[in-house]
Amino acid sequence: MKIEIKDNGYKLTYPCEWLYKVIGADKEQLQQAIHQVIQDTSCTITPSNSSKTGKYHCLNLEITVRNEEERNHIYTALKEHPDVKVVL
C-alpha cells in the first residue's frame, strides 16, 4: 500500500491491501457477516484477540480494495451488520 502524506490528510494509491478489524460476540457469526458483505471477493480472515471473559472476539479481514468508494462501502456494510459490534 502506498500512502502519500498531504497537508491535511493522506492519499492512498489504489488498488491496495486494506485491513479491517471486525469485532463481535460470536466468531462464526462474524465470519458469516464478513462473507455476506464481501461475497465472492478473495480475502484473508484471521483470528485476532478475544476479551478476557470471551464475550467479544476480533477477526482480521485483509482484502484488496480497488478504490476509496469500495473501501468505505465494505466498512459501512460491516458496521451496519447486526452481528458486528465494531469495525476498525
N, C-alpha and C positions, 0 to 999 in steps of 0.2 A: 504494500500500500504506500502510495506516495502522498505526503501531506505537505502542502506549501503554507507557511505562516504568512498571513496578510496583516495589515494594520489593525483590523477589527475582527479578526477571526481566523479561520483556516479554509483551505480549499483542498478537497480530495481529488485525486486523479482516478477516474473510473475506467474500466471495471477494477474493483479491489476486493480483497477479503475483508469481511466485517464480522466482528464477534459480538453476539448478544448474550447476556446472562439472563436466563429465564427462571423465575422463582415461583414456586407454588407448593401446595401441600402434598401432592402425590406425584411421584416420578413418572409412573405410567401415563397418567392424565396429562402431564407436561409434555411427554413425548408425542402423545396423540395430538395435543394442541399445536405443537410445532409442525407436525406433518400436515395437519389441516390447513395451516397458514401457508406453508411453502409448497405444498402439494408434491409434485414430482421433481422439484429442483434438487440437484445434488448438494449435499451439505454434510457436515460432520457434527454429531451431537455427542458430547462427552459429559460425564458426571462431574460436578464441582462439589462445593461444600453443602453440608446439611446442618441444620441448627442442632444445638446440644440435646434438645429434647426430641429431635426427629420430626418436629411439627412442620418444618419447611425444608425444601430441597432446592438445589440450584443445578440447572443444566446449562452447559455452554453450547451455543449454536454458532458454528462458523460456516459462513456462506459467502459466495461471490455475489456482490451486488453490481448491477450494470450502471446504475445512476442514482442520484440522490432521491428521486421520487420512489424508486423501488426500495431503497434503504429505509426511508420514512414509512412507506406502506407496510413493510414487514414489522417494524417497530409498533406501529399503531394497531395492526391486526393482532399481534401477540398481546399487547397491553389490554385490548378490549375483550380478549377471550376469557370466559368465565372461570377457567381452571388456572389461569395465570394471575398471580398476585402482583408481581413486579417484573419489569423488564429494564435492564441496564445496558 
